[in-house]
């Protein structure tokens, strides 16, 4: 199950995410943030 949230993010970071979406690296903003947070979580739990 997924939960809807609201975040505030630096404009430059958001531009970076949007460029990755344009290049088809991420499907959308939600996909980008979920992927990046999960990757960081896995990295720090090792």
N, CA, C and O atoms as a MOPAC input file, in Angstrom:
PM7 MOZYME 1SCF
protein

 N      0.84200 1    -1.17000 1     0.00000 1
 C      0.00000 1     0.00000 1     0.00000 1
 C      0.89400 1     1.24300 1     0.00000 1
 O      1.92200 1     1.27600 1     0.67600 1
 N      0.50600 1     2.22900 1    -0.73900 1
 C      1.26300 1     3.48000 1    -0.80500 1
 C      0.44800 1     4.59000 1    -0.17100 1
 O     -0.78300 1     4.58400 1    -0.20100 1
 N      1.17300 1     5.54700 1     0.40700 1
 C      0.52500 1     6.67100 1     1.06300 1
 C      0.92200 1     7.96800 1     0.37200 1
 O      2.09000 1     8.16600 1     0.03500 1
 N     -0.03500 1     8.84000 1     0.16300 1
 C      0.21500 1    10.13400 1    -0.46400 1
 C      0.80500 1    11.07800 1     0.58600 1
 O      0.29900 1    11.17800 1     1.70400 1
 N      1.89300 1    11.77300 1     0.20400 1
 C      2.53200 1    12.73700 1     1.09000 1
 C      2.79800 1    14.03400 1     0.32600 1
 O      2.67000 1    14.08100 1    -0.89700 1
 N      3.16300 1    15.06300 1     1.04700 1
 C      3.56800 1    16.33300 1     0.45300 1
 C      4.96900 1    16.63800 1     0.96200 1
 O      5.24800 1    16.49500 1     2.15200 1
 N      5.85600 1    17.06200 1     0.05100 1
 C      7.21000 1    17.41700 1     0.46900 1
 C      7.57500 1    18.80300 1    -0.06700 1
 O      6.96000 1    19.31100 1    -1.00500 1
 N      8.57000 1    19.38300 1     0.54500 1
 C      9.16800 1    20.62200 1     0.05500 1
 C     10.59200 1    20.27900 1    -0.33900 1
 O     11.31500 1    19.64100 1     0.42700 1
 N     11.00200 1    20.70200 1    -1.53400 1
 C     12.31400 1    20.32500 1    -2.04400 1
 C     12.96500 1    21.51800 1    -2.73000 1
 O     12.28800 1    22.36000 1    -3.32100 1
 N     14.28100 1    21.57700 1    -2.64200 1
 C     15.04100 1    22.62800 1    -3.29600 1
 C     14.77200 1    22.61700 1    -4.79900 1
 O     14.69200 1    21.55200 1    -5.41100 1
 N     14.63400 1    23.78300 1    -5.38200 1
 C     14.30000 1    23.90400 1    -6.80200 1
 C     15.32100 1    23.21600 1    -7.70500 1
 O     14.94500 1    22.58500 1    -8.69300 1
 N     16.60000 1    23.33000 1    -7.37800 1
 C     17.63900 1    22.69100 1    -8.19400 1
 C     17.52200 1    21.17100 1    -8.16200 1
 O     17.74100 1    20.51300 1    -9.17900 1
 N     17.18100 1    20.61100 1    -7.01300 1
 C     16.99400 1    19.16000 1    -6.91900 1
 C     15.79400 1    18.71100 1    -7.75900 1
 O     15.84200 1    17.67800 1    -8.42800 1
 N     14.73800 1    19.48900 1    -7.71400 1
 C     13.55300 1    19.15600 1    -8.48400 1
 C     13.83500 1    19.23600 1    -9.98700 1
 O     13.35100 1    18.40300 1   -10.75400 1
 N     14.60800 1    20.22400 1   -10.40100 1
 C     14.99000 1    20.31800 1   -11.81500 1
 C     15.78300 1    19.08900 1   -12.24000 1
 O     15.59600 1    18.57500 1   -13.34300 1
 N     16.67500 1    18.61700 1   -11.36100 1
 C     17.46600 1    17.41800 1   -11.65700 1
 C     16.54500 1    16.20800 1   -11.84100 1
 O     16.70200 1    15.43700 1   -12.78800 1
 N     15.59700 1    16.05300 1   -10.93700 1
 C     14.64100 1    14.93600 1   -11.03500 1
 C     13.84700 1    15.03600 1   -12.33600 1
 O     13.68000 1    14.04100 1   -13.04100 1
 N     13.36400 1    16.22100 1   -12.65100 1
 C     12.56700 1    16.40300 1   -13.86400 1
 C     13.37300 1    16.10400 1   -15.13400 1
 O     12.82400 1    15.58300 1   -16.10500 1
 N     14.65800 1    16.42600 1   -15.13100 1
 C     15.51000 1    16.08200 1   -16.28100 1
 C     15.63700 1    14.57600 1   -16.43000 1
 O     15.63000 1    14.05500 1   -17.54500 1
 N     15.75300 1    13.87700 1   -15.30700 1
 C     15.83600 1    12.40700 1   -15.35500 1
 C     14.52900 1    11.81300 1   -15.86600 1
 O     14.54300 1    10.79100 1   -16.55300 1
 N     13.40500 1    12.43500 1   -15.54300 1
 C     12.10300 1    11.97300 1   -16.04500 1
 C     12.03400 1    12.18400 1   -17.55500 1
 O     11.55400 1    11.31300 1   -18.28000 1
 N     12.50700 1    13.32500 1   -18.02900 1
 C     12.52500 1    13.60000 1   -19.46900 1
 C     13.37500 1    12.57800 1   -20.22200 1
 O     13.06400 1    12.21800 1   -21.35800 1
 N     14.44800 1    12.11300 1   -19.58500 1
 C     15.34300 1    11.12600 1   -20.21200 1
 C     14.84700 1     9.68600 1   -20.00900 1
 O     15.53300 1     8.73000 1   -20.36700 1
 N     13.65100 1     9.54800 1   -19.43200 1
 C     13.00900 1     8.24200 1   -19.20600 1
 C     13.74800 1     7.37900 1   -18.18300 1
 O     13.61600 1     6.15500 1   -18.19800 1
 N     14.52700 1     8.00800 1   -17.29400 1
 C     15.19600 1     7.26300 1   -16.23400 1
 C     14.19500 1     6.92400 1   -15.13400 1
 O     14.22900 1     5.83700 1   -14.55600 1
 N     13.30800 1     7.86900 1   -14.85900 1
 C     12.21100 1     7.66400 1   -13.91400 1
 C     10.89900 1     7.90700 1   -14.63900 1
 O     10.82700 1     8.72300 1   -15.55900 1
 N      9.86400 1     7.19200 1   -14.21800 1
 C      8.55400 1     7.34500 1   -14.85300 1
 C      7.88800 1     8.66400 1   -14.46300 1
 O      7.21200 1     9.29700 1   -15.27400 1
 N      8.09100 1     9.06700 1   -13.20600 1
 C      7.48100 1    10.29300 1   -12.69300 1
 C      8.18800 1    10.68300 1   -11.39600 1
 O      9.10600 1     9.99300 1   -10.95300 1
 N      7.76200 1    11.77500 1   -10.80000 1
 C      8.41200 1    12.24400 1    -9.57100 1
 C      8.28100 1    11.24300 1    -8.43600 1
 O      9.23400 1    11.02200 1    -7.68900 1
 N      7.12500 1    10.64400 1    -8.30300 1
 C      6.93300 1     9.65300 1    -7.23400 1
 C      7.89100 1     8.48900 1    -7.40300 1
 O      8.50000 1     8.03400 1    -6.43500 1
 N      8.02400 1     8.01000 1    -8.62000 1
 C      8.94500 1     6.90800 1    -8.89700 1
 C     10.37200 1     7.30300 1    -8.53800 1
 O     11.09500 1     6.51200 1    -7.93200 1
 N     10.78300 1     8.50400 1    -8.89900 1
 C     12.13800 1     8.97700 1    -8.61600 1
 C     12.40100 1     9.00800 1    -7.11600 1
 O     13.40900 1     8.47300 1    -6.65400 1
 N     11.51600 1     9.62000 1    -6.36000 1
 C     11.74400 1     9.73800 1    -4.92500 1
 C     11.68800 1     8.38200 1    -4.23200 1
 O     12.48700 1     8.11600 1    -3.33400 1
 N     10.76500 1     7.53200 1    -4.63200 1
 C     10.68000 1     6.20900 1    -4.02700 1
 C     11.95400 1     5.41600 1    -4.30900 1
 O     12.50400 1     4.77900 1    -3.41000 1
 N     12.42100 1     5.45700 1    -5.55100 1
 C     13.64600 1     4.73800 1    -5.91900 1
 C     14.84700 1     5.26000 1    -5.12600 1
 O     15.61100 1     4.47400 1    -4.56500 1
 N     15.01300 1     6.58400 1    -5.08000 1
 C     16.18200 1     7.16400 1    -4.42400 1
 C     16.16800 1     6.94500 1    -2.91200 1
 O     17.21300 1     6.68400 1    -2.31700 1
 N     15.01300 1     7.04600 1    -2.29700 1
 C     14.92200 1     6.81000 1    -0.85500 1
 C     15.18300 1     5.33700 1    -0.54100 1
 O     15.88500 1     5.02300 1     0.42000 1
 N     14.62800 1     4.44600 1    -1.33900 1
 C     14.84700 1     3.01300 1    -1.11000 1
 C     16.32000 1     2.66500 1    -1.28400 1
 O     16.87200 1     1.88900 1    -0.50400 1
 N     16.96000 1     3.23700 1    -2.30400 1
 C     18.38200 1     2.99100 1    -2.55000 1
 C     19.22100 1     3.45900 1    -1.34700 1
 O     20.13300 1     2.75400 1    -0.91300 1
 N     18.91600 1     4.62100 1    -0.82700 1
 C     19.64300 1     5.13900 1     0.32600 1
 C     19.39100 1     4.27000 1     1.56800 1
 O     20.30900 1     4.00800 1     2.34500 1
 N     18.16200 1     3.83500 1     1.74000 1
 C     17.81900 1     2.98000 1     2.86600 1
 C     18.61700 1     1.68200 1     2.82000 1
 O     19.17600 1     1.25500 1     3.83000 1
 N     18.66800 1     1.05700 1     1.65000 1
 C     19.41500 1    -0.18900 1     1.50200 1
 C     20.90600 1     0.02300 1     1.73100 1
 O     21.57500 1    -0.83100 1     2.31400 1
 N     21.42400 1     1.15000 1     1.27700 1
 C     22.84500 1     1.46600 1     1.43200 1
 C     23.20700 1     1.65200 1     2.90500 1
 O     24.25900 1     1.18900 1     3.34500 1
 N     22.35600 1     2.31700 1     3.66000 1
 C     22.67100 1     2.60500 1     5.06100 1
 C     22.36900 1     1.43800 1     5.99400 1
 O     22.85400 1     1.42100 1     7.12600 1
 N     21.58100 1     0.46400 1     5.55000 1
 C     21.24100 1    -0.67300 1     6.40800 1
 C     22.23300 1    -1.82200 1     6.27300 1
 O     22.10600 1    -2.83500 1     6.96200 1
 N     23.20700 1    -1.67400 1     5.40300 1
 C     24.20200 1    -2.75100 1     5.22200 1
 C     25.23000 1    -2.72500 1     6.30500 1
 O     26.13900 1    -3.55400 1     6.31300 1

